[in-house]
Amino acid sequence: MTSEIMEQADRVIAKTYKRFPVVLSKGSGCTLFDTDGRRYTDFVAGIAVCNLGHSHAGIAQALSSQAQTLWHVSNLYYTIPQVELADWLVQHSFADRAFFCNSGAEANEAAIKLARKFFNERGESQRFRIITMEQSFHGRTMATLSATGQDKIKKGFEPVLEGFDYIPFNDPEALRTKIDSSTCAVMIEPIQGEGGVRCPDSGYLKAVRQICDQTGVLLIFDEIQTGMGRTGRLFAYEHFGVEPDIMTLAKALANGLPIGAMMAKEQVAEAFGPGTHASTFGGSRGLQNPCPGQRNQPGT
Ligand SMILES: Cc1ncc(COP(=O)(O)O)c(C=O)c1O
């Protein structure tokens, strides 16, 4: 059975991942079981996703009751779960508004577009370039791989998108030198998670914030991996006493259901008016409150 499944996968699934020879069939908390009955402890929580563990009873219940109540709604209408989730995220972060989508890459796409649109709205369309960090990771779509500061991610997909500049992480002077009149934003993981785990030096993110403020450049934190409690605080930026203008979330936001969110402060978020950006499935992000009786619990 196990080897049959692996052979079948080799025949029919795109070869984009090198897989371990394990067929997982069940999960509970942080324990996973394979088809041969072996148990594993999931130290990586999927890939930084299952913060509340596998097959969490409250989430399973919320998902099941939502599926039987209201299945999909586009962004052309209001729904209570979507509003409650946005409100919870706003109340617990620096941000004033949320845009929902389906993945981290899409959240970063939204952030990249919003940063460009913000300056475009102000009549400064020449400000479109985004500075990102060497060894960063921002996703696999064309814009987000272009933003990523790792050549191996881009190899074979050139030409990458115009408008990204890369500087070393933890080097405020490199940032100061790189910013010019064409820069609209700096995009950074507060703790780098894919080019090795690299923490910011003491004072580095504060210096980045200061340089952005001095030059009028927007600061985007990619918290797709660090967000939702994975560093001990709800968002990693809370450790460093620095708030971004835009933040992106995904991965652990719904413990494994596909969701991304792009959060922004009001004066930036307002650059996205009706018709400027969209997501079909983004309309039905959110579940009925999985903990009835407690308002403002995060839905999924
Ligand atoms: C920091 C960071 N940004 C973006 C992404 C892309 O997220 P997704 O795979 O959901 O598109 C990832 C995924 O590993 C990530 O770690």
The ligand as an SDF file (V2000), in Angstrom:
LIG
                    3D

 16 16  0  0  0  0  0  0  0  0999 V2000
    8.6360   34.3260    4.8430 C   0  0  0  0  0  0  0  0  0  0  0  0
    7.7650   33.6820    3.8150 C   0  0  0  0  0  0  0  0  0  0  0  0
    7.1350   34.4530    2.9260 N   0  0  0  0  0  0  0  0  0  0  0  0
    6.3370   33.9210    1.9860 C   0  0  0  0  0  0  0  0  0  0  0  0
    6.1370   32.5620    1.8840 C   0  0  0  0  0  0  0  0  0  0  0  0
    5.2420   31.9980    0.8200 C   0  0  0  0  0  0  0  0  0  0  0  0
    4.0740   31.4890    1.3840 O   0  0  0  0  0  0  0  0  0  0  0  0
    3.1380   30.4560    0.5510 P   0  0  0  0  0  0  0  0  0  0  0  0
    3.9260   29.1870    0.4040 O   0  0  0  0  0  0  0  0  0  0  0  0
    1.9110   30.3030    1.3790 O   0  0  0  0  0  0  0  0  0  0  0  0
    2.8580   31.1030   -0.7670 O   0  0  0  0  0  0  0  0  0  0  0  0
    6.7890   31.7120    2.7850 C   0  0  0  0  0  0  0  0  0  0  0  0
    6.6530   30.2460    2.6880 C   0  0  0  0  0  0  0  0  0  0  0  0
    7.4790   29.4700    3.1060 O   0  0  0  0  0  0  0  0  0  0  0  0
    7.6250   32.2870    3.7870 C   0  0  0  0  0  0  0  0  0  0  0  0
    8.2680   31.5200    4.6720 O   0  0  0  0  0  0  0  0  0  0  0  0
  1  2  1  0
  2  3  1  0
  2 15  2  0
  3  4  2  0
  4  5  1  0
  5  6  1  0
  5 12  2  0
  6  7  1  0
  7  8  1  0
  8  9  2  0
  8 10  1  0
  8 11  1  0
 12 13  1  0
 12 15  1  0
 13 14  2  0
 15 16  1  0
M  END
$$$$
